[in-house]
Amino acid sequence: MAFNWFTPKPGARRREAGDTASADHAAAPLAGGGGNLSWPDVVRQLGQEVAMSLNAASEQLERLNRMEPSLVRSLIPVTESVERARQAGMAAQHVLRLCEDPPPQQREVLNLADVVRAVLTARADWLARRQIGVRQGLAHTRVYADSSMLYMLVDELVQWAGQMAASVTITVDKSGRTSRPRLRVAAWCNPAEVPEPVWRSIRWTLWHQLAHAVGAVSQLDTRDDHVRVTLDLAQVSEDQLASAVETSVGPSSVSAVIQGCRVLLVTGHAQRRAQCLQALAGYGLILDAAEDMRQAERLATQHLPDAVIYDGSVHAGAIERLREDLQRRAATPTAFVEIHDQAGAPEFQASTVGAVSTGHVAAGALNQSLGPALVFELCKVM
């Protein structure tokens, strides 16, 4: 059976016109405490307080983990509960931002399959820790969308499905009936056994809001053994495709020399990870993505990177320690590229001669400059 966006719970009482808390009054200001508060203000304040408190708790657990790893391993259920609650608080704030002040979208022609691969690459560690298996069926499918918004939508869907089931299926193709680009995410579980707070969590609300923002039509199908979300996106027009071909900047023949190199991407911003992974698609690189230095250090321990890309969300001291560690372990120097946000800075500034130098790329020029900059920096140290 299929549901539209927000299906009311079975048996839920319909409010009558005379109810004091009717839908007409749902968004009315609340009197209390000597001032007027709207519901968005209440939710925003709650989300901020919850996220702030749980951020502090998460940092304390991480500090304890560095001192007493064996003790923290026994507290894994507590750590995961704190993280879930922290993410819920942050998601609530995100929903409000999308509703009240949606960010401007820079739509472009994208391969939906590449966006899904970028999400799964960035979420590999998260999926492995939770022992979630993902089966993929990704066909090359063009869409016209904002890369950051589309990345967040896929990422939220993966997390929503992953919190319901240990087996997830993701497919990208075109609808046989409408020929529209189609994304399907299925969680293999018995829907009747999934607790209501997991099923209709704040993440459920957030991915619906993101789907609405990118213009996707969503449908939810339930069966005895799985739940499946289908998103239909708008087709790419001939004009949009022609414009994309004219303005595209792809890998050149020079970039063939870096094929097979391993690149570690470290940034706390999901949107920026999406942009970087999209910008480097087609270069033949092995890409590892980390959202913090702890994850980056673990990935670097497993596989030595040939290059590291990072931004201002990462502490400079932590990058220097990583550089020193890689210098001790690697036979050849590691290339480093920093993404900077300074206004008016050049799109790409090459590193100077030396093992500890760093290339710089402007955040606003990632699509056209990150790939060539990485080619230059890798060729310099190879």
Sine and cosine of phi, psi and omega as CSV:
sin_phi,cos_phi,sin_psi,cos_psi,sin_omega,cos_omega
0.00,0.00,0.38,-0.93,-0.11,-0.99
-0.87,-0.49,0.61,-0.79,0.03,-1.00
-0.88,-0.47,0.51,-0.86,0.20,-0.98
-1.00,0.02,-0.18,-0.98,-0.21,-0.98
-0.69,0.72,-0.96,0.28,-0.08,-1.00
-0.88,-0.47,0.98,-0.19,-0.01,-1.00
-1.00,0.02,0.81,-0.59,0.00,-1.00
-0.90,0.43,0.51,-0.86,0.03,-1.00
-0.89,0.46,0.63,-0.78,0.04,-1.00
-0.84,0.54,0.70,-0.71,0.05,-1.00
0.99,0.12,0.00,1.00,-0.01,-1.00
-0.91,0.41,0.66,-0.75,-0.05,-1.00
-0.98,0.22,0.74,-0.67,0.09,-1.00
-0.99,0.16,0.72,-0.69,0.01,-1.00
-0.97,0.24,0.65,-0.76,0.05,-1.00
-1.00,0.05,0.26,-0.97,-0.07,-1.00
-0.87,0.49,-0.46,0.89,-0.06,-1.00
-1.00,0.04,-0.07,1.00,-0.01,-1.00
-0.89,0.46,0.64,-0.77,-0.01,-1.00
-0.95,0.33,-0.39,0.92,-0.01,-1.00
-0.95,-0.33,0.65,0.76,-0.02,-1.00
-0.93,0.38,0.21,-0.98,-0.03,-1.00
-0.87,0.49,-0.53,0.85,-0.02,-1.00
-0.90,0.44,-0.41,0.91,-0.05,-1.00
-0.97,-0.24,0.05,1.00,-0.12,-0.99
-0.89,0.46,-0.57,0.82,-0.06,-1.00
-0.98,-0.20,0.15,0.99,-0.02,-1.00
-0.94,0.34,0.49,-0.87,0.01,-1.00
-0.88,0.48,0.55,-0.84,0.03,-1.00
-0.99,-0.17,0.78,-0.62,0.06,-1.00
-1.00,0.05,0.71,-0.70,0.02,-1.00
0.26,-0.97,0.56,-0.83,0.06,-1.00
0.93,0.38,0.35,0.94,0.05,-1.00
0.99,0.13,0.07,1.00,-0.01,-1.00
-0.53,-0.85,0.13,-0.99,0.00,-1.00
-0.97,-0.23,0.76,-0.65,0.04,-1.00
-0.84,-0.54,0.74,-0.67,0.10,-0.99
-1.00,0.04,0.31,-0.95,0.01,-1.00
-0.85,0.53,-0.67,0.75,0.06,-1.00
-0.85,0.53,-0.61,0.79,0.03,-1.00
-0.90,0.44,-0.64,0.76,0.00,-1.00
-0.90,0.44,-0.73,0.68,-0.02,-1.00
-0.90,0.44,-0.67,0.74,0.00,-1.00
-0.88,0.47,-0.72,0.70,-0.01,-1.00
-0.90,0.44,-0.69,0.73,0.02,-1.00
-0.88,0.48,-0.72,0.69,0.01,-1.00
-0.87,0.49,-0.66,0.75,0.00,-1.00
-0.91,0.42,-0.69,0.72,-0.03,-1.00
-0.92,0.40,-0.68,0.73,0.01,-1.00
-0.89,0.45,-0.74,0.67,-0.03,-1.00
-0.90,0.45,-0.65,0.76,-0.02,-1.00
-0.90,0.43,-0.72,0.69,-0.01,-1.00
-0.90,0.43,-0.67,0.74,-0.04,-1.00
-0.97,0.23,-0.43,0.90,0.14,-0.99
-0.88,0.47,-0.69,0.73,0.02,-1.00
-0.90,0.44,-0.68,0.74,0.01,-1.00
-0.90,0.43,-0.65,0.76,0.01,-1.00
-0.90,0.44,-0.66,0.75,0.03,-1.00
-0.90,0.43,-0.63,0.78,0.03,-1.00
-0.91,0.42,-0.66,0.75,0.04,-1.00
-0.91,0.42,-0.62,0.79,0.03,-1.00
-0.91,0.41,-0.66,0.75,0.04,-1.00
-0.89,0.45,-0.66,0.75,0.04,-1.00
-0.91,0.41,-0.57,0.82,0.01,-1.00
-0.90,0.44,-0.60,0.80,0.02,-1.00
-0.93,0.35,-0.52,0.86,-0.03,-1.00
-1.00,0.05,-0.66,0.75,-0.07,-1.00
-0.71,-0.71,0.97,0.25,-0.05,-1.00
-0.85,0.53,-0.62,0.79,-0.04,-1.00
-0.91,0.42,-0.57,0.82,0.01,-1.00
-0.93,0.36,-0.68,0.73,-0.05,-1.00
-0.93,0.37,-0.51,0.86,0.04,-1.00
-0.86,0.50,-0.55,0.84,0.03,-1.00
-0.97,0.25,-0.21,0.98,-0.01,-1.00
-0.96,-0.26,0.32,0.95,-0.05,-1.00
-0.82,0.57,-0.70,0.72,0.04,-1.00
-0.86,0.51,-0.61,0.79,0.02,-1.00
-0.92,0.38,-0.70,0.71,0.00,-1.00
-0.87,0.50,-0.69,0.72,-0.01,-1.00
-0.93,0.38,-0.59,0.81,0.04,-1.00
-0.91,0.41,-0.66,0.75,0.04,-1.00
-0.88,0.47,-0.68,0.73,-0.02,-1.00
-0.91,0.41,-0.65,0.76,0.03,-1.00
-0.88,0.47,-0.69,0.73,0.00,-1.00
-0.92,0.39,-0.62,0.79,0.03,-1.00
-0.90,0.44,-0.69,0.72,0.01,-1.00
-0.90,0.43,-0.58,0.82,0.02,-1.00
-0.90,0.43,-0.67,0.74,0.04,-1.00
-0.89,0.46,-0.66,0.75,0.01,-1.00
-0.93,0.37,-0.61,0.79,0.01,-1.00
-0.91,0.42,-0.62,0.78,0.02,-1.00
-0.88,0.48,-0.65,0.76,0.04,-1.00
-0.92,0.40,-0.60,0.80,-0.01,-1.00
-0.91,0.41,-0.67,0.75,0.04,-1.00
-0.85,0.52,-0.69,0.72,-0.01,-1.00
-0.90,0.44,-0.67,0.75,0.01,-1.00
-0.89,0.46,-0.64,0.77,0.01,-1.00
-0.91,0.42,-0.58,0.81,-0.02,-1.00
-0.97,0.22,-0.68,0.74,-0.15,-0.99
-1.00,-0.02,-0.63,0.78,-0.09,-1.00
-0.61,-0.79,0.93,0.37,-0.05,-1.00
-0.88,0.48,0.67,-0.74,-0.03,-1.00
-0.93,0.36,0.48,-0.87,0.07,-1.00
-0.91,0.42,0.63,-0.78,-0.03,-1.00
-0.97,-0.25,0.69,-0.72,0.08,-1.00
-0.94,-0.34,1.00,0.00,-0.10,-1.00
-0.97,0.23,0.59,-0.81,0.02,-1.00
-0.47,-0.88,0.24,-0.97,0.03,-1.00
-0.98,0.19,0.83,-0.55,-0.03,-1.00
-0.79,-0.62,0.43,-0.90,0.18,-0.98
-1.00,0.00,0.93,-0.37,-0.06,-1.00
-0.84,0.54,-0.58,0.82,0.02,-1.00
-0.89,0.46,-0.61,0.79,0.03,-1.00
-0.91,0.42,-0.62,0.78,0.02,-1.00
-0.90,0.44,-0.68,0.73,0.03,-1.00
-0.89,0.45,-0.68,0.74,0.03,-1.00
-0.88,0.47,-0.63,0.78,0.03,-1.00
-0.89,0.46,-0.67,0.74,0.02,-1.00
-0.89,0.45,-0.73,0.68,-0.04,-1.00
-0.92,0.40,-0.54,0.84,0.08,-1.00
-0.91,0.41,-0.73,0.68,-0.01,-1.00
-0.93,0.38,-0.48,0.88,-0.05,-1.00
-0.99,-0.10,0.11,0.99,-0.09,-1.00
-0.84,0.54,-0.71,0.70,-0.02,-1.00
-0.92,0.39,-0.66,0.75,0.02,-1.00
-0.88,0.48,-0.69,0.72,0.01,-1.00
-0.92,0.39,-0.64,0.77,-0.02,-1.00
-0.92,0.40,-0.66,0.75,-0.01,-1.00
-0.88,0.47,-0.54,0.84,-0.02,-1.00
-0.99,-0.11,0.08,1.00,0.03,-1.00
0.80,0.59,0.74,0.67,0.03,-1.00
-0.98,-0.18,0.84,-0.53,0.05,-1.00
-1.00,-0.04,0.69,-0.72,-0.02,-1.00
-0.85,-0.52,0.86,-0.52,0.11,-0.99
-0.99,-0.15,0.69,-0.73,-0.11,-0.99
-0.86,-0.52,0.57,-0.82,0.18,-0.98
-0.61,-0.79,1.00,0.01,-0.20,-0.98
-0.91,-0.41,0.95,-0.32,0.06,-1.00
-0.99,-0.12,0.55,-0.83,0.03,-1.00
-0.87,0.49,0.91,-0.42,-0.09,-1.00
-0.65,-0.76,0.89,-0.46,-0.03,-1.00
-0.99,0.13,0.66,-0.75,0.11,-0.99
-0.72,-0.70,0.34,-0.94,0.05,-1.00
-0.91,-0.42,0.97,-0.22,-0.12,-0.99
-0.39,-0.92,0.21,-0.98,0.13,-0.99
-0.97,0.23,0.81,-0.59,-0.12,-0.99
-0.89,0.45,-0.65,0.76,-0.02,-1.00
-0.92,0.40,-0.71,0.70,-0.03,-1.00
-0.91,0.42,-0.66,0.75,0.00,-1.00
-0.92,0.39,-0.65,0.76,0.05,-1.00
-0.87,0.50,-0.73,0.68,-0.01,-1.00
-0.89,0.46,-0.62,0.78,0.02,-1.00
-0.88,0.48,-0.76,0.65,0.00,-1.00
-0.90,0.44,-0.66,0.75,-0.02,-1.00
-0.88,0.47,-0.69,0.72,0.00,-1.00
-0.92,0.40,-0.61,0.79,0.04,-1.00
-0.90,0.44,-0.67,0.74,0.02,-1.00
-0.89,0.46,-0.69,0.73,0.00,-1.00
-0.93,0.38,-0.64,0.77,0.01,-1.00
-0.89,0.46,-0.70,0.71,0.02,-1.00
-0.93,0.37,-0.62,0.79,-0.03,-1.00
-0.92,0.39,-0.45,0.89,0.02,-1.00
-0.99,0.15,-0.14,0.99,0.03,-1.00
-0.98,-0.19,-0.49,0.87,-0.14,-0.99
-0.52,-0.85,0.42,-0.91,0.04,-1.00
-1.00,0.01,-0.02,1.00,0.04,-1.00
-0.74,-0.67,0.84,-0.54,-0.06,-1.00
-0.78,-0.63,0.62,-0.79,0.07,-1.00
-0.86,-0.51,0.72,-0.69,0.03,-1.00
-0.80,-0.60,0.80,-0.59,0.04,-1.00
-0.77,-0.63,0.58,-0.82,0.08,-1.00
-0.79,-0.61,0.82,-0.58,0.03,-1.00
-0.30,-0.95,-0.25,-0.97,0.09,-1.00
-0.92,-0.39,0.61,-0.79,0.03,-1.00
-0.89,0.46,0.75,-0.66,0.03,-1.00
-0.93,0.38,-0.38,0.93,-0.05,-1.00
-1.00,-0.01,-0.67,0.75,-0.09,-1.00
-0.93,-0.36,-0.22,0.98,-0.06,-1.00
0.91,0.41,0.23,0.97,0.05,-1.00
-0.98,0.19,0.52,-0.85,0.10,-0.99
-0.85,0.53,0.64,-0.77,-0.11,-0.99
-0.68,-0.74,0.73,-0.68,0.10,-0.99
-0.89,-0.47,0.79,-0.61,0.03,-1.00
-0.81,-0.58,0.77,-0.64,0.02,-1.00
-0.82,-0.57,0.85,-0.53,-0.04,-1.00
-0.87,-0.50,0.72,-0.69,0.11,-0.99
-0.96,-0.29,0.86,-0.50,-0.10,-1.00
-1.00,0.02,0.99,-0.12,-0.03,-1.00
-0.35,-0.94,0.16,-0.99,0.11,-0.99
-1.00,0.02,0.94,-0.35,-0.07,-1.00
-0.83,0.56,-0.52,0.85,-0.04,-1.00
-0.92,0.39,-0.35,0.94,-0.04,-1.00
-1.00,-0.10,-0.06,1.00,0.00,-1.00
-1.00,0.09,0.83,-0.56,-0.01,-1.00
-0.87,0.50,0.56,-0.83,-0.01,-1.00
-0.82,0.57,-0.68,0.73,0.01,-1.00
-0.89,0.46,-0.45,0.89,0.05,-1.00
-0.99,0.17,-0.68,0.73,-0.05,-1.00
-0.89,0.46,-0.83,0.56,-0.04,-1.00
-0.93,-0.36,0.87,0.49,0.02,-1.00
-0.98,0.17,0.01,-1.00,0.06,-1.00
-0.91,0.42,-0.45,0.89,0.05,-1.00
-0.91,0.42,-0.55,0.83,0.09,-1.00
-0.86,0.50,-0.72,0.69,0.02,-1.00
-0.90,0.43,-0.65,0.76,-0.07,-1.00
-0.92,0.39,-0.70,0.71,-0.04,-1.00
-0.94,0.34,-0.49,0.87,0.11,-0.99
-0.90,0.43,-0.67,0.74,-0.01,-1.00
-0.91,0.42,-0.64,0.77,0.03,-1.00
-0.92,0.40,-0.64,0.77,0.03,-1.00
-0.87,0.49,-0.67,0.74,0.04,-1.00
-0.89,0.45,-0.64,0.77,-0.05,-1.00
-0.91,0.41,-0.58,0.81,-0.02,-1.00
-1.00,0.00,0.00,1.00,0.05,-1.00
0.99,0.17,0.43,0.90,0.01,-1.00
-1.00,0.02,0.56,-0.83,0.08,-1.00
-0.99,-0.15,0.85,-0.53,-0.11,-0.99
-0.96,-0.29,0.52,-0.85,0.07,-1.00
-0.59,-0.80,0.65,-0.76,0.00,-1.00
-0.90,-0.43,0.85,-0.53,0.04,-1.00
-0.91,-0.40,0.70,-0.72,0.04,-1.00
-0.86,-0.52,0.64,-0.77,0.11,-0.99
-0.76,-0.66,0.04,-1.00,-0.02,-1.00
-0.91,0.42,-0.44,0.90,-0.10,-0.99
-0.88,-0.47,0.03,1.00,0.03,-1.00
-0.29,-0.96,0.30,-0.95,0.12,-0.99
-0.86,-0.52,0.74,-0.67,-0.04,-1.00
-0.76,-0.66,0.77,-0.64,0.09,-1.00
-0.97,-0.23,0.76,-0.65,0.06,-1.00
-0.88,-0.47,0.80,-0.59,0.06,-1.00
-0.91,-0.42,0.83,-0.55,0.11,-0.99
-0.98,-0.19,0.82,-0.57,-0.01,-1.00
-0.95,-0.32,0.29,-0.96,-0.04,-1.00
-0.93,0.37,0.57,-0.82,0.06,-1.00
-0.95,0.31,0.46,-0.89,0.06,-1.00
-0.99,0.15,0.79,-0.61,-0.01,-1.00
-0.98,0.18,0.26,-0.96,0.03,-1.00
-0.89,0.46,-0.64,0.77,0.01,-1.00
-0.90,0.44,-0.68,0.74,0.02,-1.00
-0.90,0.44,-0.67,0.75,0.00,-1.00
-0.91,0.41,-0.67,0.74,0.01,-1.00
-0.90,0.44,-0.66,0.76,0.03,-1.00
-0.90,0.43,-0.62,0.78,0.01,-1.00
-0.91,0.42,-0.62,0.78,0.01,-1.00
-0.91,0.41,-0.63,0.78,-0.03,-1.00
-0.93,0.37,-0.59,0.81,-0.11,-0.99
-0.98,-0.19,-0.05,1.00,-0.09,-1.00
-0.94,0.35,0.58,-0.82,0.09,-1.00
-0.82,-0.57,0.94,-0.35,-0.08,-1.00
-0.91,-0.42,-0.03,-1.00,0.01,-1.00
-0.93,0.38,0.63,-0.78,0.04,-1.00
-0.99,-0.12,0.03,-1.00,0.01,-1.00
-0.90,0.43,-0.43,0.90,0.03,-1.00
-0.89,0.46,-0.53,0.85,-0.08,-1.00
-0.94,0.34,-0.18,0.98,-0.02,-1.00
-0.87,0.50,-0.45,0.89,-0.06,-1.00
-0.92,0.38,-0.38,0.93,-0.05,-1.00
-0.99,-0.16,0.03,1.00,0.01,-1.00
-0.87,0.50,0.70,-0.71,-0.01,-1.00
1.00,-0.02,-0.15,0.99,0.05,-1.00
-0.94,0.34,0.52,-0.85,0.02,-1.00
-0.98,-0.18,0.79,-0.61,-0.05,-1.00
-0.87,-0.50,0.76,-0.65,0.04,-1.00
-0.97,-0.23,0.86,-0.51,0.00,-1.00
-0.96,-0.27,0.83,-0.55,-0.05,-1.00
-0.82,-0.58,0.93,-0.37,0.09,-1.00
-0.37,-0.93,0.61,-0.79,0.01,-1.00
-0.99,0.14,-0.02,1.00,-0.04,-1.00
-0.98,-0.20,0.89,-0.45,-0.02,-1.00
-0.87,0.48,-0.64,0.77,-0.01,-1.00
-0.88,0.47,-0.65,0.76,-0.01,-1.00
-0.94,0.35,-0.60,0.80,0.07,-1.00
-0.87,0.50,-0.66,0.75,0.01,-1.00
-0.89,0.46,-0.70,0.72,-0.01,-1.00
-0.88,0.47,-0.69,0.73,-0.03,-1.00
-0.92,0.40,-0.72,0.70,-0.01,-1.00
-0.90,0.44,-0.59,0.81,0.04,-1.00
-0.93,0.36,-0.66,0.75,-0.02,-1.00
-0.90,0.43,-0.49,0.87,-0.06,-1.00
-0.99,-0.12,0.00,1.00,0.04,-1.00
-0.89,0.45,0.72,-0.69,0.03,-1.00
0.99,-0.13,-0.10,1.00,0.02,-1.00
-1.00,0.03,-0.08,1.00,0.03,-1.00
0.96,0.28,0.44,0.90,-0.03,-1.00
-1.00,-0.02,0.39,-0.92,0.18,-0.98
-0.99,-0.13,0.91,-0.41,-0.16,-0.99
-0.95,-0.31,0.79,-0.61,0.14,-0.99
-0.91,-0.42,0.76,-0.65,-0.03,-1.00
-0.89,-0.46,0.70,-0.71,0.01,-1.00
-0.75,-0.66,0.58,-0.82,-0.01,-1.00
-0.99,-0.12,-0.13,0.99,0.07,-1.00
-0.41,-0.91,0.12,-0.99,-0.08,-1.00
-0.94,0.33,-0.50,0.86,0.04,-1.00
-0.88,0.48,-0.72,0.70,0.03,-1.00
-0.92,0.38,-0.62,0.78,0.01,-1.00
-0.89,0.45,-0.68,0.73,0.00,-1.00
-0.91,0.43,-0.60,0.80,0.03,-1.00
-0.92,0.39,-0.68,0.73,0.02,-1.00
-0.91,0.41,-0.64,0.77,0.01,-1.00
-0.92,0.38,-0.50,0.87,0.06,-1.00
-0.94,0.34,-0.62,0.79,-0.01,-1.00
-0.95,0.31,-0.68,0.73,-0.04,-1.00
-0.62,-0.78,0.86,-0.50,0.02,-1.00
-0.91,0.42,0.82,-0.58,0.03,-1.00
-0.99,0.13,0.50,-0.86,0.13,-0.99
-1.00,0.10,-0.40,0.92,0.01,-1.00
-0.51,-0.86,0.47,-0.88,0.05,-1.00
-0.80,-0.60,0.78,-0.63,0.08,-1.00
-0.92,-0.40,0.75,-0.66,-0.04,-1.00
-0.55,-0.84,0.16,-0.99,0.03,-1.00
-0.69,-0.73,-0.18,-0.98,-0.09,-1.00
-0.93,0.36,-0.17,0.99,0.04,-1.00
-0.96,0.28,-0.18,0.98,-0.02,-1.00
-0.97,-0.24,0.73,-0.69,-0.02,-1.00
-0.91,0.41,0.72,-0.70,-0.05,-1.00
-0.86,0.51,-0.62,0.79,0.01,-1.00
-0.89,0.45,-0.60,0.80,0.01,-1.00
-0.92,0.38,-0.60,0.80,0.04,-1.00
-0.91,0.42,-0.67,0.75,0.01,-1.00
-0.89,0.45,-0.63,0.78,0.04,-1.00
-0.91,0.42,-0.64,0.77,0.04,-1.00
-0.91,0.42,-0.66,0.75,0.02,-1.00
-0.87,0.50,-0.72,0.70,0.00,-1.00
-0.90,0.44,-0.65,0.76,0.00,-1.00
-0.90,0.43,-0.69,0.72,0.00,-1.00
-0.92,0.39,-0.56,0.83,0.00,-1.00
-0.91,0.42,-0.58,0.81,0.02,-1.00
-0.94,0.33,-0.60,0.80,-0.14,-0.99
-1.00,-0.02,-0.45,0.89,-0.13,-0.99
-1.00,-0.09,0.53,-0.85,0.02,-1.00
-0.98,0.22,-0.46,0.89,0.01,-1.00
-0.85,-0.53,0.43,-0.90,0.01,-1.00
-0.88,0.47,0.44,-0.90,0.06,-1.00
-0.99,-0.16,0.73,-0.69,0.05,-1.00
-0.98,0.21,0.64,-0.77,0.04,-1.00
-0.83,-0.56,0.71,-0.70,0.04,-1.00
-0.77,-0.64,0.81,-0.58,0.02,-1.00
-0.97,-0.24,0.70,-0.71,0.10,-0.99
-1.00,-0.08,0.86,-0.52,-0.05,-1.00
-0.91,-0.42,0.42,-0.91,-0.07,-1.00
-0.94,-0.33,0.16,0.99,-0.05,-1.00
-0.91,0.41,0.73,-0.68,0.03,-1.00
-0.95,0.31,0.66,-0.75,0.05,-1.00
0.99,0.15,-0.02,1.00,0.00,-1.00
-0.97,0.23,0.43,-0.90,0.01,-1.00
-0.89,0.45,0.47,-0.88,-0.02,-1.00
-0.87,0.49,-0.62,0.79,0.00,-1.00
-0.58,-0.82,0.79,-0.62,0.08,-1.00
-0.84,-0.54,0.91,-0.41,-0.06,-1.00
-0.92,0.39,0.45,-0.89,0.05,-1.00
-0.96,0.28,0.34,-0.94,0.07,-1.00
-1.00,0.08,0.11,-0.99,0.01,-1.00
-0.94,0.34,0.70,-0.72,0.01,-1.00
0.69,-0.73,0.41,-0.91,-0.10,-0.99
-0.97,0.26,-0.33,0.94,-0.09,-1.00
-0.95,-0.32,0.29,0.96,-0.02,-1.00
-0.99,0.11,0.29,-0.96,-0.08,-1.00
-0.68,-0.74,0.70,-0.71,0.14,-0.99
-0.99,0.12,0.40,-0.92,-0.05,-1.00
-0.75,-0.66,0.69,-0.72,0.02,-1.00
-0.77,-0.63,0.69,-0.73,0.02,-1.00
-0.95,0.30,0.66,-0.75,-0.02,-1.00
-0.88,0.48,-0.53,0.85,-0.02,-1.00
-0.98,0.18,-0.04,1.00,-0.05,-1.00
-0.83,-0.56,0.45,0.89,-0.08,-1.00
-0.89,0.46,-0.68,0.73,-0.08,-1.00
-0.85,0.52,-0.66,0.75,-0.08,-1.00
-0.99,-0.14,-0.29,0.96,-0.14,-0.99
-0.91,-0.41,-0.43,0.90,-0.10,-0.99
-0.90,0.44,-0.72,0.69,-0.01,-1.00
-0.87,0.49,-0.81,0.58,0.04,-1.00
-0.86,0.52,-0.61,0.79,0.02,-1.00
-0.90,0.44,-0.65,0.76,0.00,-1.00
-0.92,0.39,-0.64,0.77,0.06,-1.00
-0.85,0.53,-0.73,0.68,-0.02,-1.00
-0.87,0.49,-0.75,0.66,-0.08,-1.00
-0.92,0.39,-0.61,0.79,0.02,-1.00
-0.94,0.34,-0.65,0.76,0.01,-1.00
-0.90,0.44,-0.49,0.87,-0.01,-1.00
-0.94,0.35,-0.54,0.84,-0.08,-1.00
-0.98,-0.19,-0.16,0.99,-0.06,-1.00
-0.98,0.21,0.00,0.00,0.00,0.00
